[in-house]
């Protein structure tokens, strides 16, 4: 992603002083060391690395490379059908061309790293669907009824469990592994809660099992997750017959309800995320005015700048102007205002104020009427987004 700084307007305010004194690039580098990352969306740097089976006695790695490429295509296109697609297979007749590194893995496997930029370029040129690397983290609250009065919430680890609870530890680890395996396959980051003192004071098994999701969402705020998956599992339900398992998924203000095994539900969630965030690779670049206000400190500026620079939805960005606590960018995006809005809305740093998709001159105010308001003119307005920085 290319970055330029072209100041066009200076007004008194923090941002102008910071830019004048040490320069935008210097501020960005300086702040990298003082920021505390929030787990709201993860940059999936491992999207293009996979572990696949490999027969050490067979010197031909073609099968391993093809398997690795198919797994990466599932992640990037957002659909499991990619692995069986003859059209995609024709686009990549020689998977070895895209292998940048490989090394031996555990248990007769090989870890293959692929050239993600080259793969995405082929997909874009062909007009295939592409899902970028910035993906919302999903926090999973999983309540399990083991039967005979044993009930618990699955935690991120079992470090705080009682020494005699080895059976419970093994069962929880197995559940986490089942979820992790599918999440890795689909390229969606999923984490479990810490279940430390703070969590236990704010949420209980009964809150999750009883469907008191407002309590669950409140407890999720500390993790900064915009995607929250709530599961209720009965252990006496035969595996593969998980219709008694109940799931609710929240993405910002949207809600979906499912039933099924954990693997099925993670796949359904990944499909839904791909529908929202993937875009057709040959869509033209749109120029969008992005305005962010409320930036009144060095830390605020650094957090916003890092967010813009790391967002894969943005191909290029230019700082157009700085005015008081407001900074305005011109950004180049494939997929238009809607894609950029969805990507930025995954950050707890920003709150949407207004959006304009480039139609008739009007504004969309999500915080009030939820509808377009047009003035008397019928001119075409530039596509624009306006966000407010929210300090922690």
Phi, psi and omega per residue, in radians:
X1 nan 2.284 -3.119
X2 -1.579 2.511 -3.128
X3 -2.239 2.316 3.031
X4 -2.298 2.689 3.030
X5 -2.169 1.988 -3.114
X6 -2.212 1.484 -3.139
X7 -1.157 2.270 -3.119
X8 -2.038 -0.248 -3.096
X9 -2.685 2.278 3.112
X10 -2.128 2.261 3.058
X11 -2.265 2.753 3.114
X12 -1.004 2.499 3.132
X13 2.679 2.916 -3.066
X14 -1.006 -0.834 -3.036
X15 -1.053 -0.731 -3.130
X16 -1.112 -0.736 -3.137
X17 -1.112 -0.738 -3.129
X18 -1.099 -0.749 -3.116
X19 -1.170 -0.644 -3.097
X20 -1.267 -0.666 -2.990
X21 -1.308 -0.874 -3.036
X22 -2.121 -0.139 3.124
X23 1.554 2.564 -3.056
X24 -1.084 -0.799 -3.088
X25 -1.086 -0.740 -3.133
X26 -1.119 -0.713 3.108
X27 -1.050 -0.764 -3.104
X28 -1.073 -0.805 -3.121
X29 -1.141 -0.753 -3.124
X30 -1.043 -0.713 -3.020
X31 -1.359 -0.303 -3.118
X32 -0.978 -0.564 -3.051
X33 -1.508 -0.201 -3.076
X34 -1.904 0.009 -3.100
X35 -1.543 2.567 3.044
X36 -1.894 1.828 -3.065
X37 -1.094 2.437 3.040
X38 -1.759 2.584 -3.072
X39 -1.530 1.000 -3.097
X40 -1.681 -0.607 3.082
X41 -2.645 2.434 -3.056
X42 -1.901 2.398 3.013
X43 -1.439 1.888 -3.009
X44 -1.382 1.428 -3.113
X45 -1.211 -0.308 -3.118
X46 -1.708 0.252 3.139
X47 -0.988 -0.546 -2.994
X48 -1.829 0.232 3.068
X49 -2.093 2.255 -3.113
X50 -2.416 2.699 3.062
X51 -1.866 2.159 -3.079
X52 -2.275 2.713 3.109
X53 -1.097 2.579 -3.139
X54 -2.643 2.260 3.097
X55 -1.534 1.927 -3.069
X56 -1.095 -0.390 -3.131
X57 -1.440 -0.176 3.128
X58 -1.807 1.900 -3.078
X59 -1.228 -0.255 -3.114
X60 -1.441 2.039 -3.088
X61 -1.645 0.137 -3.045
X62 -0.995 -0.790 -3.112
X63 -1.108 -0.705 3.124
X64 -1.124 -0.713 -3.141
X65 -1.160 -0.706 3.121
X66 -1.131 -0.754 3.110
X67 -1.076 -0.750 3.133
X68 -1.099 -0.782 3.134
X69 -1.088 -0.720 3.133
X70 -1.081 -0.688 3.120
X71 -1.158 -0.697 3.112
X72 -1.166 -0.669 3.112
X73 -1.114 -0.624 3.058
X74 -1.040 -0.768 -3.134
X75 -1.161 -0.773 -3.001
X76 -1.347 -0.634 -3.129
X77 -1.481 -0.348 3.115
X78 1.459 0.246 -3.141
X79 -2.460 2.440 3.109
X80 -1.227 -0.316 3.130
X81 -1.146 -0.292 -3.103
X82 -1.060 -0.567 -3.082
X83 -1.196 -0.423 -3.103
X84 -1.916 0.158 -3.040
X85 -1.412 2.050 3.087
X86 -1.151 -0.533 3.133
X87 -1.134 -0.756 3.116
X88 -1.214 -0.623 3.106
X89 -1.066 -0.631 3.101
X90 -1.180 -0.542 3.121
X91 -1.229 -0.437 -3.088
X92 -2.221 1.209 -3.079
X93 -1.201 -0.406 -3.101
X94 -2.256 1.491 -3.087
X95 -0.982 -0.495 -3.106
X96 -1.034 -0.475 3.135
X97 -1.085 -0.411 -3.037
X98 -1.807 0.077 3.122
X99 -1.453 2.104 3.115
X100 -1.728 -0.414 -3.134
X101 -2.875 2.589 3.001
X102 -2.570 2.657 3.105
X103 -2.682 2.778 -3.118
X104 -1.169 2.451 3.088
X105 -2.002 -3.076 -3.136
X106 -1.331 2.681 2.985
X107 0.936 1.021 3.072
X108 0.959 0.868 3.083
X109 -2.273 2.919 3.063
X110 -2.320 2.437 3.116
X111 -1.728 2.032 -3.043
X112 -1.933 2.234 3.040
X113 -1.876 2.264 -3.067
X114 -1.946 2.783 3.138
X115 -1.407 1.680 -3.065
X116 -1.113 -0.671 -3.128
X117 -1.106 -0.748 -3.137
X118 -1.153 -0.709 3.134
X119 -1.137 -0.797 3.133
X120 -1.097 -0.628 3.133
X121 -1.073 -0.748 3.120
X122 -1.123 -0.758 -3.131
X123 -1.121 -0.733 3.141
X124 -1.106 -0.791 -3.107
X125 -1.106 -0.515 -3.123
X126 -1.527 -0.145 -3.113
X127 1.419 0.287 3.102
X128 -1.310 2.880 3.107
X129 -1.271 2.470 -3.138
X130 -2.320 2.285 3.088
X131 -2.030 2.079 -3.045
X132 -1.198 3.141 -3.016
X133 -1.529 -0.243 3.096
X134 -1.554 1.899 -3.011
X135 -2.220 2.439 -3.121
X136 -1.118 2.377 3.028
X137 -1.294 2.402 3.083
X138 -1.851 2.195 3.045
X139 -1.655 2.164 -3.083
X140 -1.872 2.054 2.986
X141 -1.719 1.975 -3.036
X142 -2.130 1.923 3.090
X143 -1.717 2.256 -3.062
X144 -2.142 2.243 3.017
X145 -1.743 1.810 -3.069
X146 -1.402 -0.151 -3.072
X147 1.615 2.828 3.119
X148 0.951 0.643 3.057
X149 1.439 0.007 3.131
X150 -1.563 2.047 -3.141
X151 -2.424 2.465 3.119
X152 -2.829 2.919 3.050
X153 -1.805 2.329 -3.136
X154 -1.335 2.196 -3.093
X155 -1.760 2.975 -3.134
X156 -1.114 -0.597 3.039
X157 -2.620 3.075 -3.067
X158 -1.964 0.463 -3.066
X159 -1.115 -0.505 -3.086
X160 -1.719 0.161 3.130
X161 -1.302 2.756 3.095
X162 -1.221 2.561 -3.088
X163 -0.982 -0.559 -3.094
X164 -1.463 0.042 -3.041
X165 -1.645 0.694 -3.062
X166 -1.106 -0.638 3.134
X167 -1.085 -0.782 3.131
X168 -1.113 -0.709 3.132
X169 -1.057 -0.783 -3.133
X170 -1.117 -0.723 -3.128
X171 -1.146 -0.720 3.137
X172 -1.166 -0.717 3.129
X173 -1.079 -0.700 3.121
X174 -1.090 -0.733 3.102
X175 -1.102 -0.773 3.127
X176 -1.086 -0.689 3.140
X177 -1.150 -0.665 3.114
X178 -1.099 -0.753 3.119
X179 -1.175 -0.787 -3.068
X180 -1.093 -0.667 -3.104
X181 -1.069 -0.801 -3.137
X182 -1.272 -0.664 3.118
X183 -1.080 -0.695 3.085
X184 -1.128 -0.764 3.137
X185 -1.022 -0.727 -3.080
X186 -1.545 -0.181 3.128
X187 1.288 0.625 3.091
X188 -2.022 2.190 3.137
X189 -1.317 2.153 3.135
X190 -2.222 2.299 3.103
X191 -2.263 2.763 3.070
X192 -1.860 2.745 -3.125
X193 -1.211 2.761 3.128
X194 -1.222 -0.548 -3.038
X195 0.953 0.741 3.052
X196 -1.487 -2.944 -3.092
X197 -1.035 -0.716 -3.130
X198 -1.086 -0.768 3.111
X199 -1.098 -0.791 -3.054
X200 -1.177 -0.443 3.095
X201 -1.376 -0.339 -3.048
X202 -1.893 -0.237 -3.072
X203 -2.622 2.598 3.129
X204 -2.285 2.967 3.061
X205 -0.996 -0.736 -3.100
X206 -1.102 -0.587 3.108
X207 -1.092 -0.756 -3.130
X208 -1.257 -0.865 -3.064
X209 -1.141 -0.621 -3.087
X210 -1.446 -0.008 3.089
X211 1.381 0.400 3.093
X212 -1.481 1.243 -2.962
X213 -1.244 -0.386 3.050
X214 -1.053 -0.695 3.094
X215 -1.145 -0.730 3.134
X216 -1.091 -0.785 -3.127
X217 -1.155 -0.643 3.074
X218 -1.095 -0.741 3.138
X219 -1.188 -0.367 -3.116
X220 -1.401 -0.278 -3.024
X221 -1.067 -0.600 -3.103
X222 -1.116 -0.398 -3.133
X223 -1.553 -0.173 3.127
X224 1.176 0.393 -3.089
X225 -1.485 2.306 3.025
X226 -1.640 -0.235 3.090
X227 -2.029 2.093 -3.093
X228 -2.256 2.173 3.132
X229 -1.978 2.147 -3.087
X230 -1.965 2.131 -3.102
X231 -2.121 2.517 3.054
X232 -2.228 1.968 -3.025
X233 -2.048 2.336 2.987
X234 -1.747 2.068 -3.054
X235 -1.192 -0.384 -3.137
X236 -1.402 -0.027 3.069
X237 -1.343 2.141 -3.125
X238 -1.003 2.390 -3.141
X239 -1.081 2.360 -3.057
X240 1.646 -0.155 3.110
X241 -2.168 0.880 -2.959
X242 -1.512 0.568 -3.135
X243 -1.206 -0.306 3.095
X244 -1.454 -0.157 3.086
X245 -1.435 2.246 -3.068
X246 -1.947 2.389 -3.084
X247 -2.345 2.499 3.026
X248 -2.327 2.277 -3.121
X249 -2.062 2.306 3.096
X250 -2.055 2.255 2.985
X251 -2.216 1.853 -2.994
X252 0.947 -2.038 -3.096
X253 -1.712 0.083 -3.127
X254 -1.644 2.628 -3.120
X255 -2.384 2.439 3.012
X256 -2.379 2.524 3.122
X257 -2.036 2.366 -3.129
X258 -2.402 2.930 2.934
X259 -2.367 2.723 3.138
X260 2.407 -3.134 3.112
X261 -1.243 2.744 3.135
X262 -0.934 -0.695 -3.126
X263 -1.098 -0.738 3.123
X264 -1.080 -0.748 -3.051
X265 -1.235 -0.686 3.086
X266 -1.094 -0.659 3.064
X267 -1.120 -0.754 3.106
X268 -1.076 -0.719 3.130
X269 -1.140 -0.742 3.118
X270 -1.093 -0.706 3.085
X271 -1.049 -0.754 -3.120
X272 -1.165 -0.699 3.102
X273 -1.112 -0.730 -3.140
X274 -1.102 -0.671 3.105
X275 -1.049 -0.563 -3.096
X276 -1.501 -0.615 -2.950
X277 -1.941 -0.309 3.097
X278 -1.358 2.689 3.132
X279 -2.474 2.773 3.133
X280 -1.324 2.241 -2.952
X281 -1.089 -0.422 -3.106
X282 -1.686 0.225 3.053
X283 -1.127 2.494 -3.123
X284 -1.208 2.742 3.050
X285 -1.284 2.303 3.063
X286 -1.855 2.453 3.068
X287 -1.646 2.182 -3.042
X288 -2.244 2.347 3.023
X289 -1.478 2.080 -3.141
X290 -1.998 2.028 -3.112
X291 -1.991 2.275 3.131
X292 -2.229 2.120 -3.131
X293 -1.918 3.007 3.136
X294 1.493 0.213 -3.120
X295 -1.562 1.659 -3.005
X296 -2.161 0.380 3.088
X297 -2.673 2.866 3.103
X298 -1.080 -0.751 -3.138
X299 -1.085 -0.757 3.140
X300 -1.057 -0.808 3.142
X301 -1.058 -0.771 -3.118
X302 -1.097 -0.717 -3.141
X303 -1.133 -0.757 -3.132
X304 -1.171 -0.779 -3.113
X305 -1.087 -0.730 3.136
X306 -1.148 -0.687 3.107
X307 -1.040 -0.823 -3.118
X308 -1.120 -0.736 -3.084
X309 -1.199 -0.558 -3.057
X310 -1.614 -0.142 -3.062
X311 -1.332 2.054 -3.082
X312 -1.229 -0.307 3.102
X313 -1.146 -0.411 -3.097
X314 -1.690 2.094 3.099
X315 -1.368 -0.789 3.129
X316 -2.515 2.681 3.037
X317 -2.557 2.558 3.136
X318 -2.300 2.314 3.034
X319 -1.341 2.002 -3.113
X320 -1.460 -0.772 -3.077
X321 -2.773 2.748 3.053
X322 -2.258 2.170 -3.063
X323 -2.443 1.785 -3.109
X324 1.088 -2.113 -3.136
X325 -1.672 0.258 -3.082
X326 -2.004 2.345 3.033
X327 -2.133 2.353 -3.106
X328 -2.053 2.213 3.118
X329 -1.897 2.675 2.812
X330 -1.899 2.102 -3.056
X331 -2.086 2.597 3.073
X332 -1.859 2.148 -3.030
X333 -2.392 2.374 2.924
X334 -1.528 2.298 -3.139
X335 1.827 -0.078 2.987
X336 1.307 -2.932 -3.075
X337 -1.021 -0.721 -3.046
X338 -1.077 -0.757 3.141
X339 -1.144 -0.770 -3.139
X340 -1.130 -0.709 3.141
X341 -1.075 -0.766 3.140
X342 -1.122 -0.722 -3.124
X343 -1.130 -0.806 -3.119
X344 -1.220 -0.524 -3.112
X345 -1.218 -0.243 3.081
X346 -1.320 -0.223 3.131
X347 -1.566 2.291 3.071
X348 -1.272 -0.117 3.131
X349 -1.269 -0.485 -2.943
X350 -2.126 2.587 3.060
X351 -2.193 2.215 -3.116
X352 -1.148 2.298 3.073
X353 -1.845 -0.846 -3.099
X354 -2.733 2.675 3.106
X355 -2.471 2.532 3.084
X356 -2.391 2.141 -3.045
X357 -1.533 0.151 3.076
X358 1.599 0.173 3.085
X359 -1.451 -2.485 3.094
X360 -1.062 2.697 -3.029
X361 -1.122 1.791 -3.135
X362 -2.806 2.968 -3.123
X363 -2.263 2.599 3.084
X364 -1.900 2.014 -3.104
X365 -1.861 1.760 -3.048
X366 -1.246 -0.382 -3.058
X367 -1.482 -0.147 -3.109
X368 -2.188 -1.622 -2.986
X369 -1.401 -0.441 -3.117
X370 1.252 0.418 3.130
X371 -2.527 2.852 3.118
X372 -1.312 2.439 3.039
X373 -2.088 2.083 -3.070
X374 -1.769 2.515 2.990
X375 -1.587 -2.990 -3.026
X376 -1.349 -0.214 -3.111
X377 -1.460 2.724 3.088
X378 -2.045 0.511 -3.140
X379 -1.386 2.852 3.116
X380 -1.617 2.158 -3.127
X381 -1.639 2.627 3.089
X382 -1.172 2.607 3.092
X383 -1.141 2.362 -3.068
X384 -2.638 2.705 3.043
X385 -2.367 2.491 3.088
X386 -2.251 2.184 3.141
X387 -2.165 2.753 3.054
X388 -2.002 2.257 3.066
X389 -1.270 2.304 -3.141
X390 -1.923 1.963 3.122
X391 -1.262 2.602 -3.094
X392 -1.453 nan nan
